[in-house]
Amino acid sequence: MKNKIFTQLLLTIASGIALSGCGLSSKNVGPEIGNSVALFDNFTYQGKDRFYEENPLPGNDSFYTPILPGWYSDPSICTNGEGDYFLVTSTFTYFPGVPIFHSRDLVNWKQVGHVLSRPSQLVNMEKQHVSGGIFAPAISYNPHNKTYYMITTNVGAGNFYVKTKDPFGEWSDPIMVPEVGGIDPSIFFDEDGKAYVVNNDDAPDYKPEYDGHRTIRVQEFDWKNDRMVGPRKILINKGVHPEEKPIWIEGPHMYKINGKYFLMDAEGGTSVNHSEVIFRSDSPWGPFVAWKNNPILTQRHLSPNRPNPITCAGHADLIQAAEGDWWAVFLACRPINNRFENLGRETFLMPVKWSDDGFPYITQGNESLPLVQARSGVTRQQELTFGNFDVKEEFNDSTLGMQWMTLRGPATDLYSLTETPGYLTLKCATKSSKERVVPAMVCRRLQHHQFEAETRMYFNPQCVDEKAGLLLFKDEFHQYFMAVAESEAGRTVSLIQIGREEDSVLASEKVSSESTCFDLKVVSTTGLTFDFLYSVNGGKTWNKLCEKVDAGYLSTAVAGGFTGTTIALYATRK
């Protein structure tokens, strides 16, 4: 903070201009504001979910699940057999792609980077819908060459994988696998040195009998020469009960456990009918027989009025811990008041049980998923990814933290952390968040139903088209933009509801034309609505711009898609 104050004083002295600003400490100084840019001084985020406040964890070995709250969907997990666990999730059209987390105990997780950190790994992102791009990454470890693999689908380019010997570092450029169609591939490395790719693909002969008719297929993977070899074979047609015309069998993972091959898949679609099912065989080529008590995970038959419901559970991956116990990561949702959710599909962790006839399962019967778990022998650490937590970003580093993202590309021509040290500089680009482009937008996931988020922005708009501020973003046509702008009536702070057709101004207040420093805040005390506030005197006085704005507008129930809501710092000239 001292470096930032010193930099600001130098800028003010050098310019010789008295600037209108919020001030720092008792000094009424601010940064020099360039033309057509917004400078963001800081960003704070506070999770305030009542469940966590009302249900403190009972012991040091307990933890909240989701372990990754907010939009972290399609989790996949692996271990190197030496006590290291790595977990990845989907990112669709956000950049960088596929966050990777590391743990030594399955409970305490830390993000260590992104698998897809370079534009060369994320091709054809522009012109794709927010829910396009990267689907269902699957991470696996090959003990035969001590290499990690991540295979995934880029909707705009096809299926590919990348690899590395150091998961804390850089990964290779994509190696395309055009022989593998469909989506959701994963790699299984067998004990004998052979490997296989299983994936969701079209119906037999590409002639579906009904909407959602899919298959699971397998093909051998020659990892020594980075190529697919041999025939492709259908392992599962339709699903567990083909006579019932099950839909969307997908997200397959293969395992070898106690000499048997298990094939685990999601089934039922990604909404409330989502589930996880399992099959067993004596060979990776089948035939695979479904367990008689499938599904092994679902909540679709439970009352929607149950307390603290967890819905849409499925798309799982299994892992055996070093201590011998088995666990599953999977996605699920937490609708607020049984109505909707803005957080997207989150990553949960649950222990795996085993049936008398040797099948793994997560839930059976009317078992509901809990929000508190425990793992014996594990001590919860202070730096948590779950529960309520606070985030404070001062933008003092030369690079963004791992939690920050842009859309469809790195956007480094539109933002800077070095142009005005101590600030995030965003250009008012001639691109908007409604377009399938790379906008001047830097965002992070919304991770709580109840929360406060705040930023201090220095902005001196030069024309009526320039706007900057705080953006709640679900997709191209479902957004709330708290914007500072120059209008025909003068300088204003407005709340704009961005939609598919014309945008709507929900509230607008005129401020002094000399005002260049704005504190912007969004608050949700219920998860059902948002309140938008602003200050022009350094947070001494807060003005309520708009209250009880419908949060459901940003929910998957209204907007559809596969992502959750992000909160962004944003500037535009459109």
ROVO-213875 format. One line per field, with one value per residue (C-alpha): residue number from 0; x, y negated, z. Coordinates in steps of 0.1 Angstrom, whole numbers, plus 5000, padded with zeros to 4 digits. Layout:
! residues N
num NUM; ...
x X; ...
y Y; ...
z Z; ...
This chain:
! residues 574
num 0; 1; 2; 3; 4; 5; 6; 7; 8; 9; 10; 11; 12; 13; 14; 15; 16; 17; 18; 19; 20; 21; 22; 23; 24; 25; 26; 27; 28; 29; 30; 31; 32; 33; 34; 35; 36; 37; 38; 39; 40; 41; 42; 43; 44; 45; 46; 47; 48; 49; 50; 51; 52; 53; 54; 55; 56; 57; 58; 59; 60; 61; 62; 63; 64; 65; 66; 67; 68; 69; 70; 71; 72; 73; 74; 75; 76; 77; 78; 79; 80; 81; 82; 83; 84; 85; 86; 87; 88; 89; 90; 91; 92; 93; 94; 95; 96; 97; 98; 99; 100; 101; 102; 103; 104; 105; 106; 107; 108; 109; 110; 111; 112; 113; 114; 115; 116; 117; 118; 119; 120; 121; 122; 123; 124; 125; 126; 127; 128; 129; 130; 131; 132; 133; 134; 135; 136; 137; 138; 139; 140; 141; 142; 143; 144; 145; 146; 147; 148; 149; 150; 151; 152; 153; 154; 155; 156; 157; 158; 159; 160; 161; 162; 163; 164; 165; 166; 167; 168; 169; 170; 171; 172; 173; 174; 175; 176; 177; 178; 179; 180; 181; 182; 183; 184; 185; 186; 187; 188; 189; 190; 191; 192; 193; 194; 195; 196; 197; 198; 199; 200; 201; 202; 203; 204; 205; 206; 207; 208; 209; 210; 211; 212; 213; 214; 215; 216; 217; 218; 219; 220; 221; 222; 223; 224; 225; 226; 227; 228; 229; 230; 231; 232; 233; 234; 235; 236; 237; 238; 239; 240; 241; 242; 243; 244; 245; 246; 247; 248; 249; 250; 251; 252; 253; 254; 255; 256; 257; 258; 259; 260; 261; 262; 263; 264; 265; 266; 267; 268; 269; 270; 271; 272; 273; 274; 275; 276; 277; 278; 279; 280; 281; 282; 283; 284; 285; 286; 287; 288; 289; 290; 291; 292; 293; 294; 295; 296; 297; 298; 299; 300; 301; 302; 303; 304; 305; 306; 307; 308; 309; 310; 311; 312; 313; 314; 315; 316; 317; 318; 319; 320; 321; 322; 323; 324; 325; 326; 327; 328; 329; 330; 331; 332; 333; 334; 335; 336; 337; 338; 339; 340; 341; 342; 343; 344; 345; 346; 347; 348; 349; 350; 351; 352; 353; 354; 355; 356; 357; 358; 359; 360; 361; 362; 363; 364; 365; 366; 367; 368; 369; 370; 371; 372; 373; 374; 375; 376; 377; 378; 379; 380; 381; 382; 383; 384; 385; 386; 387; 388; 389; 390; 391; 392; 393; 394; 395; 396; 397; 398; 399; 400; 401; 402; 403; 404; 405; 406; 407; 408; 409; 410; 411; 412; 413; 414; 415; 416; 417; 418; 419; 420; 421; 422; 423; 424; 425; 426; 427; 428; 429; 430; 431; 432; 433; 434; 435; 436; 437; 438; 439; 440; 441; 442; 443; 444; 445; 446; 447; 448; 449; 450; 451; 452; 453; 454; 455; 456; 457; 458; 459; 460; 461; 462; 463; 464; 465; 466; 467; 468; 469; 470; 471; 472; 473; 474; 475; 476; 477; 478; 479; 480; 481; 482; 483; 484; 485; 486; 487; 488; 489; 490; 491; 492; 493; 494; 495; 496; 497; 498; 499; 500; 501; 502; 503; 504; 505; 506; 507; 508; 509; 510; 511; 512; 513; 514; 515; 516; 517; 518; 519; 520; 521; 522; 523; 524; 525; 526; 527; 528; 529; 530; 531; 532; 533; 534; 535; 536; 537; 538; 539; 540; 541; 542; 543; 544; 545; 546; 547; 548; 549; 550; 551; 552; 553; 554; 555; 556; 557; 558; 559; 560; 561; 562; 563; 564; 565; 566; 567; 568; 569; 570; 571; 572; 573
x 5000; 5029; 5043; 5009; 5006; 5042; 5035; 5003; 5020; 5047; 5021; 5002; 5033; 5046; 5013; 5010; 4973; 4949; 4927; 4893; 4896; 4885; 4919; 4942; 4944; 4940; 4955; 4931; 4952; 4945; 4962; 4965; 4936; 4943; 4918; 4894; 4906; 4893; 4917; 4907; 4924; 4912; 4886; 4872; 4849; 4833; 4814; 4785; 4765; 4743; 4747; 4783; 4777; 4750; 4768; 4804; 4826; 4827; 4863; 4897; 4891; 4858; 4852; 4825; 4816; 4815; 4852; 4853; 4822; 4810; 4812; 4838; 4820; 4830; 4857; 4883; 4910; 4942; 4971; 5007; 5007; 5032; 5006; 4999; 4964; 4955; 4920; 4908; 4875; 4858; 4862; 4843; 4853; 4871; 4909; 4931; 4916; 4912; 4923; 4944; 4944; 4968; 4963; 4982; 4951; 4920; 4906; 4930; 4933; 4953; 4952; 4986; 4980; 4960; 4965; 4956; 4976; 4985; 4964; 4980; 4962; 4928; 4921; 4889; 4874; 4861; 4826; 4818; 4790; 4801; 4790; 4810; 4848; 4863; 4841; 4848; 4887; 4899; 4933; 4952; 4987; 5007; 5031; 5049; 5064; 5057; 5036; 5003; 4977; 4947; 4923; 4892; 4868; 4871; 4837; 4852; 4881; 4876; 4891; 4927; 4951; 4981; 5007; 5035; 5059; 5055; 5018; 5029; 5044; 5036; 5017; 5023; 5005; 4974; 4977; 4945; 4928; 4904; 4896; 4878; 4844; 4818; 4827; 4840; 4870; 4892; 4923; 4927; 4963; 4962; 4987; 5001; 5013; 4983; 4960; 4925; 4904; 4867; 4842; 4807; 4798; 4768; 4743; 4752; 4755; 4749; 4712; 4697; 4664; 4655; 4669; 4697; 4705; 4743; 4769; 4801; 4830; 4866; 4898; 4933; 4958; 4994; 5010; 5045; 5038; 5010; 4983; 4951; 4954; 4930; 4892; 4867; 4841; 4808; 4808; 4774; 4744; 4719; 4725; 4718; 4682; 4681; 4644; 4637; 4655; 4679; 4694; 4729; 4752; 4785; 4815; 4830; 4859; 4875; 4892; 4908; 4900; 4908; 4913; 4879; 4873; 4848; 4832; 4815; 4793; 4769; 4733; 4701; 4713; 4729; 4698; 4678; 4676; 4714; 4729; 4760; 4759; 4785; 4793; 4818; 4837; 4866; 4881; 4885; 4867; 4837; 4811; 4802; 4773; 4754; 4751; 4717; 4714; 4723; 4725; 4754; 4748; 4716; 4693; 4666; 4639; 4642; 4617; 4627; 4614; 4641; 4664; 4696; 4690; 4719; 4707; 4719; 4745; 4766; 4796; 4819; 4855; 4869; 4902; 4918; 4937; 4972; 4956; 4934; 4900; 4881; 4866; 4846; 4845; 4814; 4794; 4762; 4742; 4729; 4696; 4687; 4653; 4647; 4642; 4674; 4711; 4736; 4767; 4767; 4777; 4802; 4828; 4818; 4838; 4822; 4835; 4828; 4813; 4814; 4785; 4786; 4789; 4819; 4806; 4814; 4786; 4782; 4745; 4717; 4680; 4669; 4704; 4707; 4740; 4754; 4772; 4796; 4821; 4851; 4882; 4899; 4935; 4933; 4938; 4919; 4943; 4936; 4939; 4906; 4888; 4854; 4831; 4829; 4861; 4873; 4893; 4913; 4930; 4952; 4965; 5001; 5016; 5025; 5003; 4967; 4961; 4950; 4914; 4910; 4898; 4891; 4868; 4879; 4915; 4942; 4929; 4964; 4959; 4929; 4941; 4974; 4988; 5020; 5007; 4998; 5015; 4992; 4961; 4943; 4939; 4911; 4906; 4872; 4872; 4849; 4838; 4810; 4802; 4772; 4794; 4813; 4846; 4874; 4859; 4878; 4866; 4885; 4864; 4862; 4836; 4807; 4811; 4784; 4747; 4751; 4781; 4795; 4818; 4833; 4858; 4872; 4874; 4890; 4873; 4868; 4846; 4853; 4822; 4787; 4797; 4823; 4812; 4831; 4822; 4811; 4795; 4776; 4779; 4761; 4763; 4760; 4724; 4720; 4740; 4738; 4762; 4767; 4782; 4797; 4791; 4788; 4753; 4735; 4722; 4757; 4778; 4758; 4760; 4735; 4723; 4718; 4701; 4717; 4695; 4691; 4672; 4675; 4692; 4671; 4682; 4669; 4682; 4703; 4716; 4734; 4767; 4791; 4809; 4841; 4837; 4864; 4866; 4838; 4833; 4809; 4794; 4770; 4754; 4732; 4718; 4694; 4708; 4675; 4682; 4710; 4715; 4737; 4754; 4779; 4800; 4818; 4834; 4857; 4830; 4820; 4785; 4769; 4740; 4716; 4713; 4689; 4676; 4662; 4671; 4661; 4691; 4671; 4678; 4714; 4705; 4708; 4670; 4665; 4696; 4705; 4741; 4768; 4786; 4778; 4778; 4811; 4817; 4838; 4856; 4846; 4850; 4835; 4829; 4797
y 5000; 4976; 4981; 4973; 4941; 4930; 4937; 4917; 4887; 4887; 4888; 4859; 4838; 4846; 4836; 4804; 4808; 4809; 4839; 4846; 4879; 4900; 4894; 4917; 4915; 4877; 4866; 4856; 4870; 4895; 4910; 4892; 4905; 4909; 4905; 4933; 4955; 4965; 4971; 4996; 4991; 5022; 5049; 5066; 5095; 5109; 5142; 5140; 5172; 5177; 5215; 5212; 5186; 5207; 5241; 5237; 5267; 5291; 5302; 5296; 5327; 5313; 5292; 5277; 5291; 5277; 5276; 5253; 5230; 5210; 5221; 5249; 5276; 5310; 5318; 5344; 5357; 5378; 5387; 5396; 5422; 5402; 5382; 5355; 5349; 5326; 5314; 5296; 5281; 5266; 5230; 5229; 5196; 5180; 5174; 5188; 5222; 5251; 5241; 5268; 5273; 5292; 5310; 5334; 5346; 5341; 5315; 5285; 5273; 5245; 5233; 5237; 5225; 5231; 5260; 5239; 5207; 5196; 5185; 5213; 5238; 5221; 5216; 5205; 5190; 5159; 5161; 5189; 5185; 5182; 5218; 5230; 5235; 5260; 5289; 5314; 5316; 5350; 5352; 5384; 5396; 5421; 5439; 5456; 5422; 5401; 5377; 5359; 5357; 5335; 5343; 5322; 5309; 5275; 5271; 5248; 5271; 5307; 5331; 5327; 5333; 5316; 5331; 5322; 5338; 5308; 5300; 5268; 5255; 5252; 5277; 5287; 5272; 5292; 5326; 5331; 5364; 5362; 5399; 5392; 5376; 5363; 5347; 5355; 5377; 5392; 5413; 5445; 5459; 5496; 5516; 5534; 5502; 5498; 5468; 5461; 5430; 5433; 5406; 5396; 5399; 5401; 5429; 5461; 5453; 5417; 5424; 5414; 5429; 5399; 5366; 5373; 5408; 5411; 5438; 5443; 5455; 5466; 5466; 5475; 5447; 5451; 5427; 5435; 5420; 5396; 5412; 5432; 5467; 5496; 5497; 5477; 5497; 5488; 5498; 5484; 5476; 5452; 5460; 5482; 5490; 5486; 5496; 5464; 5442; 5426; 5393; 5379; 5406; 5387; 5378; 5413; 5424; 5459; 5475; 5509; 5519; 5553; 5568; 5555; 5527; 5501; 5476; 5447; 5421; 5393; 5398; 5378; 5344; 5317; 5303; 5318; 5353; 5356; 5388; 5410; 5446; 5474; 5506; 5534; 5558; 5581; 5562; 5525; 5536; 5549; 5562; 5539; 5548; 5522; 5524; 5535; 5505; 5477; 5448; 5445; 5408; 5386; 5363; 5362; 5382; 5362; 5335; 5301; 5286; 5303; 5280; 5269; 5289; 5299; 5306; 5317; 5340; 5360; 5359; 5376; 5389; 5414; 5414; 5437; 5418; 5429; 5442; 5466; 5448; 5438; 5404; 5389; 5354; 5343; 5313; 5302; 5270; 5252; 5234; 5206; 5212; 5241; 5216; 5208; 5203; 5179; 5197; 5224; 5260; 5264; 5290; 5313; 5340; 5371; 5404; 5435; 5467; 5502; 5526; 5563; 5572; 5549; 5518; 5482; 5458; 5423; 5422; 5448; 5446; 5413; 5402; 5365; 5348; 5329; 5296; 5307; 5336; 5349; 5369; 5386; 5376; 5344; 5310; 5282; 5253; 5216; 5208; 5222; 5226; 5232; 5216; 5178; 5160; 5125; 5114; 5081; 5072; 5041; 5046; 5041; 5070; 5070; 5099; 5108; 5134; 5169; 5162; 5135; 5143; 5126; 5138; 5157; 5145; 5128; 5092; 5079; 5052; 5039; 5040; 5033; 5035; 5016; 4986; 4969; 4990; 5000; 4999; 5021; 5000; 5009; 4992; 4982; 5006; 5005; 5039; 5049; 5078; 5086; 5095; 5128; 5110; 5103; 5073; 5051; 5071; 5087; 5110; 5136; 5161; 5153; 5179; 5171; 5165; 5137; 5115; 5080; 5069; 5034; 5015; 4980; 4967; 4935; 4926; 4894; 4903; 4881; 4888; 4902; 4937; 4943; 4963; 4982; 4999; 5031; 5058; 5089; 5113; 5146; 5146; 5123; 5114; 5116; 5089; 5061; 5032; 5005; 4979; 4944; 4925; 4891; 4886; 4857; 4848; 4849; 4874; 4903; 4935; 4960; 4995; 5011; 5044; 5059; 5082; 5099; 5070; 5034; 5027; 5012; 4985; 4996; 4965; 4935; 4906; 4875; 4867; 4837; 4834; 4829; 4864; 4888; 4912; 4937; 4964; 4990; 5018; 5047; 5065; 5096; 5103; 5131; 5145; 5136; 5100; 5075; 5040; 5016; 4986; 4960; 4933; 4902; 4892; 4922; 4943; 4919; 4917; 4945; 4938; 4965; 4966; 4996; 5021; 5056; 5062; 5097; 5121; 5147; 5129; 5141; 5177; 5208; 5213; 5181; 5178; 5214; 5223; 5241; 5213; 5194; 5157; 5138; 5103; 5081; 5048; 5036; 5007; 5001; 4974; 4990
z 5000; 5008; 4973; 4958; 4978; 4968; 4931; 4933; 4949; 4923; 4895; 4911; 4916; 4881; 4865; 4884; 4883; 4913; 4905; 4919; 4937; 4967; 4983; 5002; 5040; 5047; 5014; 4986; 4958; 4930; 4900; 4867; 4845; 4809; 4781; 4775; 4804; 4838; 4867; 4893; 4926; 4944; 4946; 4977; 4980; 5012; 5013; 5038; 5033; 5063; 5062; 5071; 5098; 5114; 5110; 5122; 5114; 5144; 5143; 5127; 5104; 5091; 5060; 5039; 5005; 4978; 4983; 4953; 4956; 4927; 4890; 4890; 4870; 4855; 4881; 4873; 4897; 4896; 4918; 4911; 4938; 4959; 4979; 4954; 4941; 4912; 4902; 4871; 4860; 4829; 4818; 4785; 4767; 4796; 4796; 4810; 4806; 4830; 4865; 4882; 4920; 4942; 4975; 4997; 5017; 4994; 5018; 5016; 4980; 4964; 4928; 4913; 4878; 4846; 4822; 4792; 4799; 4763; 4734; 4713; 4735; 4732; 4695; 4679; 4711; 4694; 4680; 4705; 4730; 4766; 4772; 4742; 4743; 4767; 4780; 4807; 4810; 4823; 4841; 4844; 4853; 4834; 4857; 4828; 4817; 4847; 4827; 4834; 4806; 4803; 4775; 4767; 4741; 4724; 4708; 4682; 4673; 4684; 4710; 4720; 4749; 4765; 4787; 4811; 4836; 4859; 4867; 4886; 4853; 4816; 4796; 4759; 4730; 4719; 4703; 4683; 4682; 4652; 4654; 4687; 4680; 4703; 4737; 4772; 4764; 4792; 4792; 4812; 4817; 4824; 4845; 4814; 4798; 4774; 4774; 4762; 4754; 4763; 4753; 4746; 4709; 4686; 4683; 4663; 4626; 4636; 4636; 4670; 4679; 4701; 4713; 4738; 4724; 4728; 4732; 4751; 4729; 4734; 4713; 4722; 4727; 4718; 4743; 4732; 4697; 4706; 4684; 4684; 4671; 4662; 4660; 4679; 4697; 4713; 4750; 4761; 4739; 4754; 4791; 4820; 4809; 4771; 4770; 4790; 4764; 4789; 4777; 4775; 4788; 4790; 4811; 4811; 4833; 4833; 4863; 4871; 4907; 4921; 4887; 4873; 4849; 4859; 4835; 4852; 4834; 4839; 4827; 4826; 4814; 4835; 4852; 4881; 4865; 4865; 4879; 4879; 4868; 4868; 4848; 4853; 4830; 4828; 4799; 4788; 4756; 4775; 4776; 4805; 4828; 4847; 4885; 4896; 4921; 4897; 4899; 4923; 4927; 4922; 4941; 4914; 4933; 4966; 4977; 4963; 4996; 5017; 5037; 5020; 4989; 4966; 4931; 4896; 4912; 4887; 4864; 4890; 4891; 4916; 4935; 4959; 4986; 4998; 5030; 5009; 5013; 4982; 4974; 4946; 4932; 4913; 4902; 4918; 4924; 4955; 4946; 4970; 4987; 4963; 4935; 4914; 4918; 4903; 4914; 4886; 4890; 4919; 4928; 4957; 4976; 4991; 5005; 4983; 4998; 4984; 4980; 4990; 4953; 4948; 4932; 4944; 4952; 4967; 4975; 4976; 4983; 4999; 5011; 5007; 5001; 5031; 5031; 5059; 5056; 5076; 5067; 5097; 5102; 5081; 5096; 5080; 5071; 5074; 5037; 5025; 4992; 5009; 5034; 5039; 5030; 5022; 4992; 4989; 4956; 4955; 4919; 4930; 4911; 4874; 4866; 4876; 4903; 4893; 4903; 4876; 4841; 4808; 4779; 4749; 4750; 4772; 4766; 4774; 4747; 4767; 4803; 4821; 4856; 4847; 4827; 4860; 4887; 4916; 4894; 4869; 4838; 4814; 4780; 4769; 4740; 4710; 4720; 4744; 4767; 4745; 4715; 4710; 4712; 4737; 4757; 4782; 4811; 4840; 4862; 4889; 4899; 4922; 4950; 4976; 4977; 5002; 4996; 4992; 4964; 4961; 4939; 4937; 4902; 4888; 4855; 4835; 4805; 4775; 4754; 4757; 4745; 4772; 4802; 4830; 4863; 4879; 4858; 4869; 4840; 4832; 4794; 4765; 4771; 4809; 4827; 4852; 4846; 4872; 4850; 4853; 4820; 4804; 4792; 4776; 4810; 4825; 4844; 4858; 4877; 4862; 4866; 4831; 4826; 4795; 4775; 4741; 4726; 4739; 4772; 4801; 4825; 4859; 4877; 4870; 4892; 4882; 4899; 4897; 4864; 4885; 4901; 4888; 4918; 4924; 4949; 4935; 4956; 4950; 4979; 4982; 5017; 5005; 4973; 4957; 4950; 4945; 4959; 4940; 4959; 4950; 4968; 4955; 4987; 4995; 5010; 5037; 5023; 5003; 4979; 4971; 4933; 4930; 4955; 4954; 4918; 4906; 4909; 4891; 4858; 4860; 4870; 4848; 4853; 4833; 4811; 4805; 4797; 4817; 4835; 4867; 4873; 4873; 4887; 4865; 4862; 4828; 4804; 4769; 4743; 4728
